[in-house]
Amino acid sequence: MKPITLTTLKELKRKSEKITCLTAYDFSFASLLDRAGIDMIMVGDSLGMVMQGHETTLPVSLAEMVYHGRCVARGVSRALIIVDMPFTSYQESPQRAFASAGRLMQRGGAQVVKLEGGEPMAETVRFLVERGIPVCAHLGLTPQSVHQLGGYRVQGREASAAERIRHDALALQQAGAGLLVLEAIPAELAKTMTAELEIPTIGIGAGPDCDGQVLVLHDMLGVYPRPSPKFSRNFMVGAPSVEEAVKAYIGAVKSGAFPGPEHGY
Ligand code: KIV
């Protein structure tokens, strides 16, 4: 099967075919997801919570992201691999971001790097993209800013906040971002943004109208011991195996059955 690229994802958006994504952090799960036919695998810094047991993603280091990215890459032949830039590895300057992203691509199996933040990150996005590093941006609930946001709460509910997010998205697209994750924002806002952006939007708690969906693997398999967010669903319920649960997720996203209204804001 042909490997998925950013061009493939843009083509899926054009054809209104939903894009599927799950997180993975190791070889065995990554190869299972790839076999099941997932379009993208995200090595998220959520690994700080689901693999390491921290309360937030903040303690995750670049070396840890490189390690997990490399493990994932060994199991994948088709899916596009996105690796998160961890907290403090990119915010300081475009040059610092380039050095971190370079390590993720050279040693950590990344084909695309993901960073959080709005217009203030646009210069960094441009710096990376102009130097050959594809970037996925992340807006809405940005977990690395959890203390600034006052907790894991839905973003963009007030008109001015929604306008800010739309404006940020356009600035990031203009800077060259190839994809945009929208986390925990009202479904209507995500729908509007998905229609006005050329780049694919990947939602998590952002309603059914994004171009694609992502969930944290441990949430959708129901194995995370702490409460999972309302926007997740346990696909192991009724599934005879992990592989079948992943296939059920892929099918539900592709058909538009997931997420339902109960998973959105
Ligand atoms: O860290 C992560 O896993 C993520 C996705 C869930 C969007 O950022």
Residues whose N, C-alpha, C, O or C-beta is under 5 A from the ligand:
A	BS01	KIV	T23 G44 D45 S46 V181 V216
